[in-house]
Amino acid sequence: MASPLGFAVAPPVGTPASRQPRAAAAASLLRTSAFARPVRLGPASPPRRARTGRHAGGLPPPLPRTLPPLPPLAGVPVTASSSSSLPPPSPSPASGGGGSTITSLLGALYKFTRPHTIRGTILGAISGAARAVLESRAPIDWRLLPVAALGVLALLCGNAFIVGINQIYDVNIDAINKPFLPIVAGELSIPVAWAFIVGSAVSGLAIVKTYFSNLILGLYSLGLVVGALYSTPGTRFKRFPIAAAATIACVRGFLLNFGVYHATMAALGVPFVWSPPITFLAVFMTIYAVVIALAKDLPDVAGDVQYGVSTFASRLGVTRACQVVAGLMGANYIMAVLVAVAAPAGSLRRGVCGVAHAVLGAVLAWRYRLLDPSDAGSVKRFYNRDVWGLFYAEYALFPFV
């Protein structure tokens, strides 16, 4: 008798004796024809049939030389060559269940916020607040910690809005330069991205308006507006190297550091004064923000050239742009050492400032020697690891300067 897969099988117990020879012959044919030849996977061809409908000698028709196609693996889409009668593929873990969907969405949103910028914002907030507390010499009121945490949350909301709106308007360019970003990778839809950044901006503004002064609210609003003008069509400051550098220097160099320091002093009830350390940090980090503005396009030259975005790196070429970036960073460290040497006694911890920045400058020189401007991977590592790593190191150092 025939199985559902088209193979002849031995007759069940109780088969009449008149049919036993045919059953034995069919079993012998199964051993010699179905398994003596290599099995070819693919669409099954119909078995040959004798003209009379039965094989010579009264036996059943011979078995097909090919096996029917296997069902698809779980999570692998059925192609046009697959049988239409096959069951649909099982859902992949990423798409199954509410918990997995929420986890995937949270992961996409985390990538959407550009974690390396989040780290810089958090370090800047902690460093500026710590410096203000040290300089004020006022007793710490632990009841202010929730307000400080809300201030950091507001900064993160502003950060998410600025980097998010840039990704929304740069989808085509990011498809070439940063295909791992969640919108380009299909992990996050445009409507969800818009809802997230609008919610972030509204939440940040609400926090600042409720817990901080009108001056801080004005600075925060200015940062959001300038950050949006950097990316939105019509203005799109990122098309112009000088405007792009000025935008990033304004938001990340001045507004962040001045705003955090001023807000902390106000919360402590201490009048704001431009002390030597905060003046040094504001100048140093504003220059460093220009460095980031110039360096951020080093890995993105291919997409910027294709879509006509004129950046510092696309104009000068990667090699010369790397030289300028490293030179500007080195000049900043030399300036820091000279400030430490020339600063009046008591204005700064001159030994810490001078020695630490000399060490950081030496690290920069070492990392630059390992840079290969012709290698895209080397350029990306220089920007992501070295430029941003030294940026984080400066914030870690600042409370001790």
C-alpha positions, 0 to 999 in steps of 0.5 A, a space after each residue: 500500500 502507499 504511504 502519504 509521502 508516496 512510498 510503498 510500505 509493507 502491508 499490515 497484518 492480515 493482508 490476504 495471501 493473494 496480495 502477499 507477493 505484490 507486497 513483498 515485491 513492493 518492499 524490495 522495490 523500495 529498498 532498491 530504488 528509493 535508497 540506492 540512488 542519491 536523494 535530490 531535494 526539490 519539487 516532486 515530479 509525478 511518477 511514471 505510469 504504464 500505459 495500462 495503468 499498472 506496471 508489468 507483472 501486475 505490480 504497482 507503478 514504480 516509486 518517484 525518484 525524488 522526494 517531496 520538498 521539505 517544509 521551510 525552517 521556522 522564520 525562513 520565508 517561503 519563496 515562489 518555488 515553494 509549494 503553496 500547500 506548505 504551512 506558513 513559517 513559524 514566527 521568529 522570537 523577535 516578532 512573537 509575544 508581547 514581551 519580545 516586541 516591547 524588548 525589541 522596541 526599547 532596544 531600537 529606541 536606545 539605539 535611536 538616542 545614539 548612546 555615545 552622545 548620551 554618555 557625554 550628556 550624563 558625564 557633562 551634567 555630573 561633572 558640572 554639578 559636582 564642580 558647582 557643589 565643590 566651589 559653593 562649599 555649601 552643605 549638601 541638601 540631599 532633598 535636591 537629588 530628585 530635582 538633579 535627577 529630573 534635570 539630567 532626565 530633561 537633558 537626555 530628552 533634549 539629546 534624544 530630540 536633537 539626534 532623533 530629528 537628525 536621523 529622521 531627515 537623514 534616512 537616505 544618507 544613513 542608508 549608506 553611512 550608518 545602515 545599523 541605525 534603527 530607522 534604516 534597519 527597519 527596527 523603528 518606523 518614522 511615525 514612532 520616531 516622530 512620536 518619540 522625539 516630540 514626546 521627548 521635547 515636550 517632556 524636557 520642556 515641562 520638567 525645566 519649566 516646573 523645576 528650574 528658572 526662566 533663564 534655564 528654560 530659555 537656554 534649554 529652548 534655545 538648544 532645542 531650536 538650534 538643534 532642530 535647525 541643524 537637521 530640518 529642511 529649509 535651514 539644515 545647518 549641517 550642509 554648511 561646515 561653519 554653521 554646523 560647527 557653530 551649532 554643535 559648539 553652541 549646544 554641547 560646548 556652551 549651553 550644556 556646561 554653563 546651564 548645568 553649572 548655573 542651575 546647580 548654583 541656583 539650587 544651592 542658593 549661591 550666586 553665579 560667578 564665572 570662576 576660573 574652572 568653569 571658564 576654563 571648562 566652557 572654553 575647552 569644551 567649546 573648542 572640543 565641540 568644534 572638534 566633534 563637529 568636524 570629526 563626526 563626518 569623517 566616517 560619512 564621506 561616501 553618503 555625504 558626497 552622494 547626496 550633495 552634503 558639503 561637509 568639512 571632511 568631504 571638502 578636504 578629504 579624509 586624510 587632511 580632515 584627520 590632520 586638522 582634527 588631531 591638530 585642533 585637539 592637540 592645540 587644545 591640550 597645549 592651551 590647557 597646559 599653558 593655562 595651568 602654568 600661567 594661572 594664578 595660585 589658588 585659581 586652579 589645581 595647576 599640577 593636576 590640570 597641567 599633568 593630566 592634560 599633558 598625559 591626554 595629549 600624549 594619548 592623542 598623539 599615540 592614537 593618531 599614529 595608529 590611524 590609517 585615513 585610507 581605512 574606513 574602519 580605522 577612521 571610525 575607531 578614531 572618531 568613536 573611540 578616541 575623539 569621544 573617549 578623550 571627550 569623556 576623560 575631560 569631563 571625568 577630570 574637570 571636578 579635580 582641576 
